[in-house]
Amino acid sequence: MSRIRLRHCASTQMSRLRPLRHSSSSTSTSRCLRSWSPAASFAAATERVRAGTLSPEDAHNLFDELLRQATPVPERSLNDFLIALARAPSYDDRRSGPALAVALFNRVCREDAGPQVMSPTVCTYNIIMDCCCRAHRPDLGLALFGRVLKIGLKTNQITANTFLKCFCDAKRTNEAVDVLLHRMSELGCVPDVISYNIVLKRLCEDSRSQQALDLLQTMAKQGGVCSPNVVSYSTVIHGFFREGEIGKACNLFHEMVQQGVKPTVVTYSSVIDALCKARAMDKAELILRQMAGNGVQPNKVTYNCMIHGYSTSGRWKESTNMFREMTKRGLIPDIVTCNSFMTSLCKHGRSKEAAEILSAMTAKGQKPDIFSYSILLHGYGNEGFLLDMINLFSSMKNNGIVPNCHVFNILIGAYAKCGVMDEAMLIFAEMREQGVTPNVVTYLTVIAALCRMGRLADAMDKFSEMIAVGIQPDNAVYRSLIQGCCIHGDLVKAKELVSQMMNKGIPRPNIVFFNSVINSLCKEGRVMDAQDIFELVIHIGERPHIITFSSLIDGYVLVGKMDKALGVLDAMFSAGVEPDVVTYNTLVNGYFKNGRVDDALALFAEMLHKRVKPTTVTYNSILDGLFRAGRTDAAKKRLSEMIESGITVSLSTYSIILGGLCRNDYNEEAILLFKKLGAMNMKVNITIVNTMINALYKVRRREEANDLFSAIPAIGLVPNGSTYGVMIQHLLKEGAVEEADIMFASMEKSGCAPSSRLLNYVIRILLEKGEIVKAGNYMSKVDGKSISLEASTTSLMLSLFSKNGKYQEEMKLLPVKYQFLTDLIE
């Protein structure tokens, strides 16, 4: 760009300069003495600017006096004053100081301003051009540069760099690059690292970080005063992070270190912050440790980034450790970090620990804000700590924090979640008394809770109320009401609500919503209610899909209505919906569960005919059904078919096979298969181990059974109630009463509660063996709640302790609570 072009570029902007006129007021500052000194007056004004006590009006009065006295102000005095204004801390808007400097400078430079009271140098113009950028008016900065060229002032490095900054702030990045690389010599200087950094920053802000990287490499090649410094690298690294190029950013960071450019705490913190925001916490942790290893101590910002990153990633343990490390170093987390940390703790059900953070904040002089209280209130509510929640709410009000709608919604939601609707409605009333207007979320929370509880009339009253006060119900409110009506059987009202939604232009619930309702009803065994919802879906014009039909089939299978389930399958075909393997699996399993083995196999054949490929689940149902029906040979054939088809034989499949073989007295074959599994290093589960212990006892291989029981911990398993039950039953069958007692005690010691079935079995065996005292000890464990006497046990007792019974005389050895049998027997 030639000097002429530069002048033209700037002069077009200069015409936009408009003088800012202010009337002079007759204040004490405008009354001057004959000895008025511009240097002294400007020095005093400069100090007032730095102290934040000079108003814009005072500044204009000072220049009024300057123009009136017509006494030139020294360059140093003027420049110091303008620099102070550029960095003035006294104004709410950071641009007002620089803008004021530009306006004052413009006043004394106008052609009609009167006597020449100052002689701006290139240094003065540099300051004012910088002020233009700070005031977000880079166009005026370019105009001032044109004036510099016009009046023939010699530019310097600062002028050139400020000129580049004006181009960049005006978003004329390509021109800035051109000046940097090709035109700096025309300005009488060469680019330095500051020149490059200015342009790098703009390129990255324009999401052109790759071009910035190319420019960075150019700097490195030139070397000398252009060698990239920590600012250069940090700028481009941050640019890549902003564009989501994490890999490039990390690579450049490592290159920076390799080039001998030492990152500062600001650089490290910037990198860590970006990695945390990208959820790359492992990389952030690595940079943090590298930072400490290089002798750069993390500061509050660094730790805040790490804590916030771990918290938002749900890694509360790491967040806790980082929080402790930070406080050990004497660094105090700010309120944003504390809130983030509390959020993480509360999400993981640790609201009590979050409360400790809140208390620590208060103890260290930090005042928790409404967000802090909201986080902990929500945590308490989610965990059901309603008393703690309401106490915190009272504390919040006592500390001068006025609850808003969101806070009240949290309280109402917590009570509603626990079904304490009376308390929820009291909070609702208090909310209004305090002048806080409920919003759509408030009403949704109340309506949804009432619907869940089946209080549809109350829910509809709240629905009418919200409309009456001018709050329009949204999709979520309607969905809650419709779901409540469907679940509790008011389909007429559900249809009416759907019509209302459509009339108001609110998208009606789709098939996914109704699938959820139908599935929920079917899981509860309310398949006829689910069928009604299915018909409602058809009525409102929604098209059922495979999940809808499959849920209904599952519901009918659950209640044993296989013909109805098959009818739904036929309806699927009629609707043009092809059943998938899940649908067939449900029906096949249903037939087997209901003892209709041939129907199950016929449906399986139809499934294959329709080219629906069976899965492991399919064959598991078939194998289990065949074994339970005693068709062991048929089951073996299906297993071979399964293997030949390349379908995975899972651990659950082997569990079914082993259980089926043992159930049908193929114990030796089961034991052989179990050993093959061991040779294959297949990890078995405790169910398989229990089956094999039982099989070994059945074929009188007691030592092997005991060895397998003893080996359970070695194979990484833990005995359960069924394991102990198998051992105890077989020990008693063999007459090893003492060993059975010891095993029972081991079971209780391990925390496994005996089942009612097992305890009754033990009592019966001991009674039959005449072990009345021991039987009495076990009978004392019967609590009538989780464990009660079975009819067969009671019948045996009546028989043994009757007048003609075998053990009539020993009845007094039974626990006192069983002495009532004497009356029954007599």
C-alpha positions in Angstrom: 0.0 0.0 0.0 1.5 3.4 -1.0 1.6 6.4 1.3 -1.0 8.0 -1.0 -3.4 5.1 -0.5 -2.8 5.2 3.2 -3.7 8.9 3.3 -6.8 8.3 1.2 -7.9 5.4 3.5 -7.6 7.6 6.5 -9.0 10.8 5.1 -12.3 9.2 4.2 -12.7 8.4 7.9 -11.6 11.8 9.0 -14.6 13.4 7.5 -16.8 11.5 10.0 -15.2 13.2 13.0 -17.7 15.4 14.7 -16.8 17.9 17.4 -18.5 17.3 20.8 -19.6 20.7 22.1 -20.1 21.3 25.8 -21.2 24.6 27.3 -18.9 26.1 29.9 -20.3 26.4 33.4 -19.2 29.1 35.7 -17.6 26.8 38.3 -14.6 27.4 40.5 -12.5 25.6 37.9 -13.5 28.1 35.2 -12.5 31.1 37.3 -8.8 31.4 36.5 -6.1 33.5 37.9 -3.7 35.4 35.8 -1.0 32.9 37.0 -3.0 30.0 35.6 -0.6 27.2 34.6 -1.6 24.6 32.0 1.1 22.3 33.2 0.0 22.5 36.9 -3.7 22.3 36.0 -3.3 19.3 33.7 -1.1 17.6 36.4 -3.8 18.1 39.0 -6.5 16.8 36.6 -4.4 13.8 35.8 -4.2 12.8 39.4 -7.9 13.2 39.8 -8.5 11.0 36.8 -6.3 8.3 38.4 -8.1 8.7 41.6 -11.5 8.5 39.9 -12.7 11.9 41.0 -12.7 13.8 37.7 -16.1 13.9 36.0 -16.5 14.4 32.2 -17.9 17.9 32.9 -14.7 18.8 34.9 -12.6 17.6 32.0 -14.5 19.8 29.5 -14.2 22.7 31.9 -10.5 22.2 32.0 -10.3 22.4 28.2 -12.7 25.4 28.2 -10.1 27.2 30.4 -7.2 26.0 28.1 -8.9 27.6 25.1 -9.8 30.7 26.9 -6.3 31.3 28.3 -4.7 30.5 24.9 -1.7 29.2 26.8 -0.1 26.2 25.1 -0.1 23.1 27.2 3.2 21.1 27.4 3.3 17.9 25.4 4.2 15.8 28.4 1.3 17.2 30.5 -1.2 16.7 27.7 0.0 13.1 27.0 0.0 12.1 30.6 -3.6 13.4 30.9 -4.8 11.5 27.8 -3.1 8.3 28.9 -4.8 8.5 32.3 -8.2 9.0 30.6 -7.5 6.0 28.3 -7.1 3.9 31.4 -9.6 5.7 33.6 -11.1 3.5 36.3 -13.8 6.0 37.3 -16.5 5.3 34.7 -19.0 2.4 34.6 -18.4 2.0 30.8 -14.8 1.2 30.1 -15.2 3.0 26.7 -16.2 6.3 28.3 -12.7 7.4 29.3 -11.1 6.7 25.9 -14.1 8.3 24.2 -13.8 11.4 26.3 -10.1 11.6 25.4 -10.9 11.5 21.7 -13.6 14.2 22.2 -11.3 16.6 24.1 -8.5 16.1 21.6 -11.0 16.8 18.8 -12.1 20.1 20.4 -8.6 21.7 20.4 -7.7 20.3 16.9 -10.7 21.9 15.1 -9.8 24.7 12.6 -12.3 27.0 14.4 -11.0 26.2 17.9 -9.1 29.5 18.2 -5.5 30.0 19.2 -3.1 27.0 19.0 -2.9 25.7 22.5 -1.1 22.4 21.9 1.2 20.9 19.4 0.3 17.2 19.1 3.3 15.0 18.4 3.3 11.5 17.0 3.2 10.3 20.6 0.0 12.2 21.2 -1.5 10.7 18.0 -0.5 7.2 19.1 -2.4 7.7 22.4 -5.5 9.0 20.7 -5.5 6.3 18.0 -5.3 3.7 20.9 -8.2 5.5 22.6 -10.2 5.1 19.4 -9.7 1.3 19.5 -10.5 1.2 23.2 -13.7 3.2 22.5 -14.7 0.7 19.8 -14.2 3.3 17.1 -11.2 2.0 15.1 -12.5 3.9 12.0 -11.6 7.1 13.8 -8.2 5.7 14.6 -7.6 5.1 10.9 -8.7 8.7 10.2 -6.2 10.0 12.7 -3.5 8.0 11.1 -4.3 9.8 7.9 -3.9 13.1 9.7 -0.5 12.0 10.9 0.6 11.4 7.3 -1.0 14.6 6.1 0.8 16.9 8.5 4.1 15.0 7.9 4.8 13.6 11.3 7.4 10.8 11.3 5.8 7.5 12.3 7.4 5.1 14.6 7.0 1.4 15.7 4.2 2.3 18.1 2.4 4.2 15.4 2.6 1.3 13.0 1.4 -1.2 15.6 -1.5 1.0 16.6 -2.4 1.4 13.0 -2.4 -2.4 12.7 -4.6 -2.6 15.7 -7.1 -0.2 14.2 -7.3 -2.3 11.0 -7.8 -5.5 13.1 -10.4 -3.9 15.4 -12.2 -2.7 12.3 -12.2 -6.3 11.1 -10.2 -5.5 8.1 -7.9 -8.4 8.8 -6.7 -9.1 5.3 -5.5 -5.5 4.9 -3.8 -5.8 8.3 -2.0 -8.9 7.1 -0.9 -7.1 3.9 0.4 -4.1 5.9 2.3 -6.4 8.3 4.0 -8.5 5.6 4.5 -6.0 2.8 4.0 -2.4 3.8 5.6 -1.8 7.2 8.8 -0.4 5.5 6.7 2.4 4.0 5.9 3.4 7.5 9.6 3.6 8.3 9.8 0.6 10.5 9.9 -3.2 10.5 7.4 -5.6 12.2 8.3 -6.8 15.6 6.7 -9.5 17.8 4.1 -7.1 19.0 3.0 -6.3 15.4 2.6 -10.0 14.7 0.8 -10.7 18.0 -1.8 -8.0 17.1 -2.6 -9.7 13.8 -2.5 -13.2 15.3 -5.1 -12.2 17.8 -7.4 -10.9 15.1 -7.0 -14.0 12.9 -7.9 -16.3 15.8 -10.9 -14.1 16.7 -12.0 -14.5 13.1 -11.7 -18.4 13.5 -8.8 -18.4 11.2 -6.4 -20.2 13.6 -4.8 -22.3 10.9 -3.8 -19.1 9.0 -2.5 -17.7 12.4 -0.4 -20.8 12.8 1.1 -20.2 9.3 1.9 -16.7 10.4 3.4 -18.0 13.6 5.7 -20.3 11.6 6.7 -17.3 9.5 7.7 -15.4 12.7 9.8 -18.4 13.8 11.7 -18.5 10.5 12.4 -14.7 10.6 13.7 -14.9 14.2 15.2 -11.9 15.9 12.7 -9.3 17.0 10.0 -11.3 15.3 10.6 -14.5 17.2 7.3 -15.7 18.7 7.0 -15.3 22.5 4.7 -16.8 25.0 1.9 -14.4 24.0 2.2 -15.4 20.3 1.9 -19.1 21.1 -0.8 -18.6 23.7 -2.9 -16.6 21.3 -2.9 -19.3 18.6 -3.3 -22.2 21.1 -6.4 -20.4 22.5 -7.7 -19.9 19.0 -7.5 -23.6 18.2 -9.3 -24.5 21.4 -12.1 -22.0 20.5 -12.5 -23.8 17.2 -12.6 -27.2 18.8 -9.2 -28.2 17.4 -8.0 -29.8 20.6 -5.3 -31.9 19.0 -3.7 -29.0 17.2 -3.8 -26.8 20.3 -2.1 -29.5 22.4 0.5 -30.1 19.7 1.3 -26.4 19.5 1.6 -26.2 23.3 4.1 -29.0 23.3 6.0 -27.4 20.4 6.1 -24.1 22.3 7.8 -25.9 25.3 10.2 -27.6 23.0 11.2 -24.3 21.4 12.3 -23.1 24.8 9.3 -20.7 25.3 8.3 -21.1 28.9 4.5 -21.0 29.5 3.3 -18.7 32.2 0.6 -19.4 34.8 -1.8 -17.6 32.5 -0.8 -19.8 29.5 -1.2 -23.0 31.6 -4.5 -21.9 33.0 -5.8 -21.0 29.6 -4.9 -24.5 28.2 -6.3 -26.2 31.3 -9.6 -24.2 31.0 -10.0 -25.1 27.4 -9.3 -28.8 28.0 -11.8 -28.8 30.9 -14.5 -27.2 28.8 -13.8 -29.9 26.2 -14.3 -32.6 28.9 -10.7 -33.7 28.3 -10.0 -34.0 32.0 -7.2 -36.5 31.8 -5.2 -34.2 29.5 -6.0 -31.2 31.8 -4.7 -33.2 34.8 -1.5 -34.0 32.8 -0.9 -30.3 32.0 -1.5 -29.4 35.7 1.1 -31.8 36.9 3.5 -30.7 34.1 2.9 -27.1 35.2 3.9 -27.9 38.8 6.9 -30.0 37.6 8.2 -26.9 35.6 8.1 -24.8 38.7 5.0 -22.8 37.8 2.6 -22.7 40.7 -1.1 -23.1 39.9 -3.2 -20.1 41.0 -6.8 -19.7 42.0 -7.9 -19.5 38.3 -6.1 -22.8 37.5 -7.8 -24.7 40.3 -11.1 -23.1 39.6 -10.9 -24.5 36.1 -10.0 -28.0 37.2 -12.7 -28.1 39.9 -15.4 -26.8 37.5 -14.2 -29.3 34.8 -14.4 -32.3 37.1 -17.7 -31.1 38.5 -19.4 -30.7 35.2 -18.0 -34.1 34.1 -19.6 -35.8 37.1 -16.3 -36.8 38.6 -17.0 -35.6 42.1 -14.2 -37.6 43.8 -11.5 -35.9 41.7 -13.3 -32.6 42.1 -13.2 -33.1 45.9 -9.5 -33.9 45.8 -8.7 -30.8 43.7 -10.8 -28.7 46.1 -8.7 -30.0 49.1 -5.4 -29.5 47.3 -6.4 -25.9 46.5 -7.4 -25.0 50.0 -4.2 -26.6 51.4 -2.2 -24.2 49.2 -4.1 -21.3 50.9 -6.1 -20.5 47.8 -9.8 -19.6 48.3 -12.2 -20.9 45.6 -14.5 -18.2 44.3 -18.3 -18.5 44.5 -18.7 -19.8 40.9 -16.3 -22.7 41.7 -18.0 -23.4 45.0 -21.4 -23.5 43.3 -20.1 -25.8 40.5 -18.5 -28.1 43.2 -21.8 -28.2 45.2 -23.7 -29.0 42.0 -21.5 -32.0 41.4 -21.8 -33.3 45.0 -25.6 -32.9 44.9 -25.9 -34.7 41.6 -24.2 -37.7 43.2 -26.4 -37.7 46.3 -23.9 -36.0 48.6 -25.8 -32.9 49.7 -24.5 -33.2 53.2 -21.0 -32.6 51.9 -22.3 -29.8 49.7 -23.7 -28.2 52.9 -20.2 -28.3 54.4 -18.9 -26.3 51.4 -21.7 -23.7 51.9 -20.8 -23.4 55.6 -17.1 -23.1 54.7 -17.9 -20.3 52.3 -19.7 -18.4 55.0 -16.9 -19.0 57.5 -14.3 -17.5 55.1 -16.3 -14.4 54.6 -17.8 -15.3 51.2 -21.5 -14.6 50.9 -23.4 -17.4 49.2 -25.7 -16.1 46.5 -29.2 -17.3 45.5 -27.6 -19.9 43.2 -25.6 -21.4 46.1 -28.8 -21.8 48.1 -30.8 -23.1 45.1 -28.2 -25.8 44.4 -28.2 -27.1 48.0 -32.0 -26.9 48.3 -32.3 -29.0 45.1 -29.8 -31.5 46.5 -31.7 -31.8 49.8 -35.0 -32.2 47.9 -33.7 -34.9 45.6 -32.4 -36.9 48.5 -35.6 -36.5 50.5 -34.0 -34.4 53.3 -37.1 -32.2 53.6 -36.4 -30.9 57.1 -32.9 -29.9 56.1 -34.3 -28.3 53.0 -36.8 -26.2 54.8 -34.3 -25.2 57.5 -31.9 -24.0 54.8 -34.8 -22.1 53.2 -35.4 -20.2 56.5 -31.6 -19.6 56.9 -31.5 -18.2 53.3 -34.3 -15.7 54.1 -32.7 -14.7 57.4 -29.5 -13.9 55.5 -31.3 -11.5 53.3 -31.6 -13.6 50.2 -35.0 -13.1 48.7 -36.4 -16.4 47.3 -37.4 -16.2 43.6 -39.7 -18.4 41.6 -37.0 -21.0 40.9 -36.4 -21.5 44.6 -40.1 -22.0 45.3 -40.3 -24.4 42.4 -37.5 -26.5 44.0 -39.4 -26.6 47.3 -42.7 -27.5 45.7 -41.0 -30.1 43.5 -39.3 -31.8 46.5 -42.5 -32.1 48.5 -44.4 -33.3 45.4 -41.8 -35.9 44.7 -42.3 -37.3 48.1 -46.0 -37.2 47.8 -46.4 -34.6 50.5 -48.9 -32.5 48.5 -50.3 -30.7 51.5 -46.9 -29.2 52.3 -46.4 -28.5 48.6 -49.6 -26.5 48.5 -48.6 -24.5 51.6 -45.4 -23.5 49.9 -47.4 -22.6 46.8 -49.6 -20.3 49.0 -46.5 -18.8 50.7 -45.0 -18.1 47.3 -48.0 -15.9 46.4 -48.1 -14.2 49.8 -44.5 -13.1 49.2 -45.4 -11.6 45.9 -43.7 -14.2 43.8 -45.8 -15.1 40.7 -45.9 -18.9 39.9 -44.8 -19.7 36.4 -45.6 -22.6 34.0 -42.9 -24.8 35.8 -44.6 -24.2 39.1 -48.0 -25.4 37.8 -46.4 -28.2 35.9 -44.7 -29.5 39.0 -48.0 -29.5 41.0 -50.2 -30.9 38.2 -47.7 -33.7 37.4 -47.6 -34.7 41.1 -51.3 -34.7 41.5 -51.7 -36.8 38.3 -49.2 -39.4 39.6 -51.2 -39.6 42.8 -54.4 -40.1 40.9 -55.9 -36.8 42.1 -57.1 -35.9 38.6 -59.9 -33.5 39.8 -57.3 -31.5 41.8 -55.0 -31.5 38.8 -57.7 -30.2 36.5 -58.5 -27.5 39.1 -54.9 -26.3 39.0 -55.0 -26.5 35.2 -58.0 -24.2 35.1 -56.4 -21.9 37.6 -53.3 -21.4 35.6 -55.3 -20.5 32.5 -57.4 -18.1 34.6 -54.3 -16.2 35.8 -53.0 -15.9 32.2 -50.4 -18.6 32.2 -50.7 -20.7 29.1 -50.2 -24.4 29.6 -47.4 -25.8 27.4 -46.8 -29.2 25.9 -45.4 -30.7 29.1 -48.5 -29.7 31.2 -50.8 -31.3 28.7 -48.7 -34.4 28.5 -48.8 -34.8 32.3 -52.6 -34.5 32.4 -53.1 -36.8 29.4 -50.7 -39.4 31.0 -52.5 -39.1 34.3 -55.9 -39.6 32.6 -54.6 -42.6 30.7 -53.1 -44.3 33.7 -56.1 -43.7 35.9 -58.7 -44.6 33.3 -60.3 -41.3 32.3 -59.9 -41.7 28.5 -62.7 -39.3 27.7 -60.8 -36.5 29.4 -57.6 -37.6 27.7 -59.3 -37.3 24.3 -60.7 -33.9 25.2 -57.2 -32.7 26.2 -55.7 -33.9 23.0 -58.3 -32.0 21.1 -57.6 -28.9 23.1 -53.9 -29.2 22.2 -54.6 -29.5 18.5 -57.0 -26.5 18.6 -54.4 -24.4 20.2 -51.7 -25.4 17.8 -49.7 -27.3 20.4 -48.2 -30.4 19.0 -50.1 -33.4 20.4 -48.3 -36.3 22.1 -46.7 -38.6 19.6 -46.6 -42.3 19.4 -43.5 -42.4 21.5 -45.4 -40.8 24.4 -48.2 -43.3 24.2 -45.8 -46.2 23.8 -44.4 -45.3 27.2 -47.9 -45.2 28.8 -48.9 -48.5 27.2 -45.6 -50.2 28.2 -46.0 -49.0 31.8 -49.5 -50.4 32.0 -48.5 -53.7 30.5 -45.6 -54.1 33.0 -48.2 -53.7 35.8 -50.4 -56.4 34.2 -53.1 -53.8 33.3 -53.2 -55.0 29.7 -56.9 -54.2 29.1 -56.2 -50.5 30.1 -53.3 -50.6 27.7 -55.6 -51.9 25.0 -57.9 -48.9 25.6 -54.9 -46.5 25.2 -54.0 -48.4 22.0 -57.5 -47.7 20.7 -57.2 -44.0 21.7 -54.0 -43.8 19.7 -55.9 -45.0 16.6 -58.8 -42.6 17.4 -56.6 -39.5 17.4 -54.9 -40.5 14.1 -51.5 -41.7 15.4 -50.0 -44.7 13.7 -48.8 -47.5 16.1 -45.4 -48.9 15.3 -43.6 -52.0 16.3 -42.9 -50.9 19.9 -46.6 -50.3 20.4 -47.6 -53.7 19.2 -44.7 -55.5 21.0 -45.7 -53.8 24.3 -49.2 -55.1 24.0 -48.1 -58.6 23.1 -45.7 -58.5 26.2 -48.7 -57.4 28.3 -51.0 -60.2 27.2 -48.1 -62.8 27.6 -47.5 -61.6 31.1 -51.2 -62.3 32.1 -51.1 -65.6 30.2 -53.5 -64.6 27.4 -51.6 -66.1 24.5 -54.5 -66.1 22.1 -55.0 -62.4 22.6 -51.2 -61.9 22.1 -51.4 -63.8 18.9 -54.3 -61.6 17.9 -52.1 -58.5 18.3 -49.5 -60.2 16.1 -52.2 -60.6 13.4 -53.1 -57.0 13.8 -49.5 -56.0 13.2 -49.5 -57.8 9.9 -52.8 -56.1 8.9 -51.3 -52.7 9.8 -48.3 -53.4 7.6 -45.9 -53.5 10.6 -43.4 -56.4 10.3 -42.7 -58.0 13.7 -39.0 -58.2 14.6 -37.1 -60.8 16.6 -38.0 -59.2 19.9 -41.7 -59.6 19.1 -41.2 -63.3 18.2 -39.0 -63.9 21.3 -41.8 -62.5 23.5 -44.4 -64.9 22.0 -42.1 -67.9 21.9 -41.2 -67.4 25.5 -44.9 -66.9 26.4 -45.9 -70.1 24.8 -43.2 -72.0 26.7 -44.1 -70.4 30.0 -47.7 -71.4 29.5 -46.8 -75.0 28.7 -47.7 -74.8 25.0 -44.4 -76.2 23.7 -45.7 -77.3 20.3 -47.2 -73.8 19.6 -43.9 -72.2 20.6 -42.0 -74.4 18.2 -44.5 -73.8 15.4 -44.2 -70.0 15.9 -40.4 -70.4 15.9 -40.7 -72.2 12.5 -42.9 -69.4 11.2 -40.3 -66.9 12.4 -37.6 -68.7 10.4 -39.9 -68.9 7.4 -40.3 -65.1 7.4 -36.5 -64.8 7.5 -36.4 -63.3 11.0 -33.0 -64.3 12.3 -33.1 -65.8 15.8 -30.8 -64.5 18.5 -29.2 -66.0 21.6 -32.3 -64.8 23.6 -34.5 -66.8 21.2 -32.6 -70.1 21.6 -32.3 -69.5 25.4 -36.2 -69.4 25.6 -36.4 -72.6 23.4 -33.8 -74.5 25.4 -35.3 -73.5 28.8 -38.8 -74.4 27.6 -37.7 -77.8 26.2 -35.7 -78.8 29.3 -38.6 -77.8 31.6 -41.0 -79.9 29.4 -38.6 -82.9 29.9 -37.6 -82.9 26.2 -33.9 -83.2 26.8 -33.0 -84.7 23.5 -34.9 -82.1 21.6 -33.1 -79.4 23.6 -29.7 -81.0 22.7 -30.7 -80.9 19.0 -31.6 -77.2 19.3 -28.3 -76.5 20.9 -26.4 -78.1 18.0 -28.6 -76.1 15.6 -27.7 -72.9 17.5 -24.0 -73.6 17.3 -24.1 -74.5 13.6 -25.9 -71.3 12.9 -23.1 -69.3 14.4 -25.3 -67.8 17.2 -23.4 -66.9 20.3 -23.7 -69.4 23.2 -23.6 -67.1 26.1 -23.0 -67.7 29.8 -26.8 -67.6 30.4 -27.2 -70.2 27.7 -24.8 -72.6 29.5 -26.6 -71.8 32.8 -29.9 -73.0 31.2 -28.3 -76.1 29.7 -26.6 -77.1 33.0 -29.7 -76.5 34.9 -31.9 -78.4 32.4 -29.6 -81.4 32.3 -29.6 -81.6 36.1 -33.3 -81.1 36.3 -33.8 -84.1 34.0 -31.2 -86.3 35.9 -28.4 -85.9 33.4 -26.1 -84.9 36.2 -23.0 -86.7 35.0 -23.4 -85.1 31.6 -23.8 -81.7 33.3 -20.6 -82.2 35.4 -18.7 -83.1 32.2 -19.9 -79.9 30.5 -19.0 -77.9 33.5 -15.4 -79.2 33.4 -15.2 -78.3 29.7 -16.2 -74.8 30.5 -13.4 -74.7 33.1 -11.0 -75.9 30.5 -12.2 -73.1 28.2 -11.4 -70.6 31.0 -15.0 -69.4 30.8 -15.9 -67.3 33.9 -19.0 -68.8 35.5 -21.5 -67.2 37.8 -22.8 -68.2 41.2 -26.0 -69.7 39.7 -24.0 -72.2 37.7 -21.9 -73.1 40.7 -25.0 -73.7 42.9 -26.4 -76.0 40.1 -23.2 -78.0 40.0 -22.9 -78.3 43.8 -26.4 -79.7 43.8 -25.5 -82.1 40.9 -22.4 -83.4 42.6 -24.3 -84.1 45.8 -27.0 -85.9 43.7 -24.4 -88.3 42.3 -22.9 -88.8 45.7 -19.6 -86.9 44.9 -19.7 -85.1 48.2 -16.0 -84.3 48.4 -16.1 -82.6 45.0 -19.1 -80.6 46.0 -17.4 -79.4 49.2 -14.2 -78.6 47.2 -16.3 -76.6 44.7 -18.0 -74.7 47.6 -14.6 -73.9 49.1 -13.2 -72.7 45.7 -16.0 -70.1 45.3 -13.8 -67.1 46.6 -10.9 -68.3 44.5 -12.9 -67.9 41.3 -14.0 -64.4 42.3 -17.5 -65.2 43.4 -19.5 -64.8 46.7 -21.8 -67.5 48.0 -25.5 -66.4 48.1 -28.5 -67.6 50.0 -29.1 -70.3 47.4 -25.5 -71.6 47.7 -25.8 -72.0 51.4 -29.3 -73.5 51.0 -28.1 -76.3 48.7 -25.3 -77.1 51.1 -27.5 -77.2 54.1 -30.2 -79.3 52.5 -27.8 -82.0 51.3 -26.0 -82.0 54.7 -29.2 -82.6 56.5 -30.2 -85.3 54.0 -27.0 -87.1 54.8 -27.6 -86.7 58.6 -24.8 -84.3 59.1 -26.8 -82.1 61.5 -23.8 -80.4 63.2 -22.3 -79.5 59.9 -25.6 -78.1 58.7 -25.7 -76.0 61.9 -22.3 -74.7 61.2 -23.1 -73.9 57.6 -26.3 -72.1 58.7 -24.3 -70.0 61.1 -21.8 -69.1 58.3 -24.7 -68.0 56.1 -26.0 -65.6 58.8 -22.5 -64.3 59.5 -22.0 -63.5 55.8 -25.1 -61.4 55.8 -27.2 -63.8 53.7 -30.7 -64.0 55.2 -32.3 -67.5 55.1 -35.4 -67.8 52.9 -38.7 -68.9 54.4 -38.6 -72.0 52.3 -35.1 -73.0 53.5 -36.0 -72.4 57.2 -39.2 -74.5 56.9 -37.2 -77.3 55.3 -34.6 -77.3 58.1 -37.4 -77.3 60.8 -39.2 -80.2 59.1 -36.0 -82.3 58.7 -34.9 -81.7 62.3 -38.4 -82.6 63.7 -38.5 -85.8 61.6 -35.1 -86.7 63.1 -36.2 -86.0 66.6 -33.9 -83.0 67.0 -36.6 -81.1 68.9 -34.4 -78.6 70.7 -32.5 -77.8 67.5 -35.8 -77.5 65.6 -37.0 -75.1 68.3 -34.0 -72.9 67.8 -34.8 -72.5 64.1 -38.5 -72.0 64.9 -37.5 -69.0 67.0 -36.3 -67.4 63.8 -39.8 -67.4 62.4 -41.0 -63.8 62.6 -44.3 -64.1 60.9 -43.3 -61.4 58.4 -40.6 -62.3 55.9 -40.5 -65.8 57.3 -43.6 -67.8 58.4 -44.5 -71.4 59.0 -45.7 -73.2 55.9 -48.8 -75.4 56.0 -46.7 -78.6 55.6 -44.5 -77.6 58.6 -47.5 -76.8 60.8 -49.2 -80.1 59.7 -46.1 -82.1 60.7 -45.9 -80.4 64.1 -49.6 -81.2 64.8 -48.9 -84.8 63.9 -45.8 -85.2 65.9 -47.0 -83.5 69.1 -50.6 -84.9 69.2 -51.8 -87.2 72.0 -50.7 -90.2 70.0 -47.8 -88.4 68.4 -44.3 -89.4 68.5 -43.0 -86.5 70.5 -46.0 -85.4 72.7 -43.8 -85.2 75.8 -41.2 -83.0 74.1 -43.6 -80.2 73.2 -42.5 -78.2 76.3 -39.0 -78.0 74.6 -40.5 -75.7 71.8 -40.3 -71.9 72.1 -43.1 -70.4 74.3 -44.9 -68.9 71.3 -45.6 -72.3 70.0 -47.2 -73.7 73.2 -50.6 -72.7 71.7 -50.4 -76.0 69.8 -51.4 -77.8 73.1 -54.8 -76.3 72.9 -55.2 -77.2 69.2 -54.1 -80.8 69.9 -56.4 -81.3 72.9 
